[in-house]
Amino acid sequence: MLKVTNPANGSTIAELATDTTQSVAVKYRAARAAQPAWARLPLEHRLACIRRFREGVVGHLERLAAVLTSEVGKPIRQSRNELNGLLGRIDFFLGAAGETLAARAVFDADGMRERITYEPLGVVANISAWNYPYFVGANVFVPALLGGNGVLYKPSEYAALTGLEIGNLLHAAGVPQDVFQVIVGAGEAGGALLAQPVDGVFFTGSHATGAKIAQAIGPRMIRLQLELGGKDPTYVCDDVDIAGAATSLADGAMYNTGQSCCSVERIYVHERIHDAFVEAFVREVKGLRIGDPTDESSYIGPLTREAQLEVLEAQVADARRKGARLLAGGRRLDPPGNWFEPTVFSQVDHGMALMREESFGPIIGIQKVAGDDEAVRLMNETEYGLTAGVYTQDAARAERILAQVAAGSVYWNCCDRVSPRLPWSGVKHSGIGLTLSTYGIETFTRLKAWHLRTP
C-alpha cells in the first residue's frame, strides 16, 4: 500500500493499492493492444477528447486544486494557478497539433513525389514529477495522446491522488482506459514500468535517477527524454530598477516554496548595487507569508518531501561554516509538517554547496561580482544548464550576456517562466530532449519518408 501524507501536518490522507510487477505488465499489454485503434482514429476525434478533458479540468478546478494542495503542500492559490496555466498549454496543443502532425509534400516533379508523415511512437512510459504534476505531466501525455500513442503514466508517489484524478478526467473525456493507464507506486513500480518493452521513456526528476534510467534504456534504442534538475543563475546588472528586480527575483526563488526546476537558485549582483539589492531582496523575502497551504493568504507552504529538510539544513551549515552571512531564515520550523524558513545568504562563493548543488527549497545565495565577464563565468560554472537570466535596462547588453550562457532557456528581466510556444529543454546535467512548442508535439512521433513514383 502507498500511504499518502499531508506534508503540512503529517496526517495520512489516503492509502492506495500499488501496482506490482504483474499488474504493470498487464497494463502494458492492454495499452499495446489498444494503441493501434487509437492511432487509426481521425485526429479530430483525439482533439475532441482533449477538449473534453480541458472542460473537465475547468468544471472540477476547485476540487482538483484542493487535492493537489493536500498531498504536495502547494499553497492553494498556486495550485489554482497551475490548473489555470494548464488550460493555456492545452489550448496551444489543440491549436498546433493539426498543422504540426499533417503530412507534408516536399517534392513533386518528373513523376516522383516525396512526402513526410508523422507516425506515433507506439506505447510510451511517462514517469512524472510531483512539484507541478499538471504542467509536467500534460507536457507529455497531451501531445503523446494527440499523436496517437498509448501512455503508461506513473505520477510521483507524492502526487498519486492527482495522477488518479488525471486518469479519471481523461477516461471521462473519451480516452479509452487501456490507452491511458495510471501506474501507482514508488521506485518498484517505476522499475517495473521501465522493464516493459515500451517505445519511449519520458522522465522528469533528479539527475541521479535520470542517469540510471539512461544507462538502463540506452541499449534498447528507443526514444528517451530526461527533464532533470537545475541550479539556475540570474545576474543583476548595475543599471536596474533595484526594487523591481528584487521583487521579481524573490518570487522567482521562493514560488512553490522553491520547489521548481527553474527556480532561481543563484543570484549574482554587480558590486555597484550589491548592498542596495540585497537589502531590498531580504525585505521582500521577509514579507512572504508562511502558513497553512489551504489559507488563501499563504505564499510559502511546507516542503513536499521530508528528506529535503536535511538537504537544506546541510547547505545552511556548510555555508555558515565557510563564511557566508545569513540574512534571513536558516532553519526548519517545529513539526508537525515539513516546514523550512525562507532563507537568504550573502557573501557566498562557489566553494559552498549552496551555490553548486540543487537546493529545491526556499533558500538562495547572493554573490557580488565585479562585472559582466565575472558574472558569465560564474553562471556557467555548474553541471546544470536549464535556465538563466539577466536583469538590465540595456537590451544589447542582455543579449550579449545571455548568448554566452549555456542554458536551454534564457530570460531578460523575468524568471521562472515557461511558455507553451517555446521548447523546454536543458543542457549538461539538466537533461536531454524537449517538451512544449511544435517540436514537443513532434517528439512523440516517428517521421516516415515516402518516395512515390507514378507508373
Secondary structure, 3 states (H helix, E strand, C coil): CEEEECCCCCCEEEEECCCCHHHHHHHHHHHHHHHHHHHHCCHHHHHHHHHHHHHHHHHCHHHHHHHHHHHHCCCHHHHHHHHHHHHHHHHHHHHHHHHHHCCEEEEEECCEEEEEEEEECCEEEEECCCCCHHHHHHHHHHHHHHCCCEEEEECCHHHHHHHHHHHHHHHHCCCCCCCEEECCCCHHHHHHHHCCCCCEEEEECCHHHHHHHHHHHHHHCCEEEEECCCCEEEEECCCCCHHHHHHHHHHHHHHHHHCCCCCEEEEEEECCCHHHHHHHHHHHHHCCCECCCCCCCCCECCCCCCHHHHHHHHHHHHHHHCCCEEEECCCECCCCCCCECCEEEECCCCCCHHHCCCCCCCEEEEEEECCHHHHHHHHCCCCCCCEEEEECCCHHHHHHHHHCCCCCEEEECCCCCCCCCCCEECCHHHEECEECCCHHHHCCEEEEEEEEECC
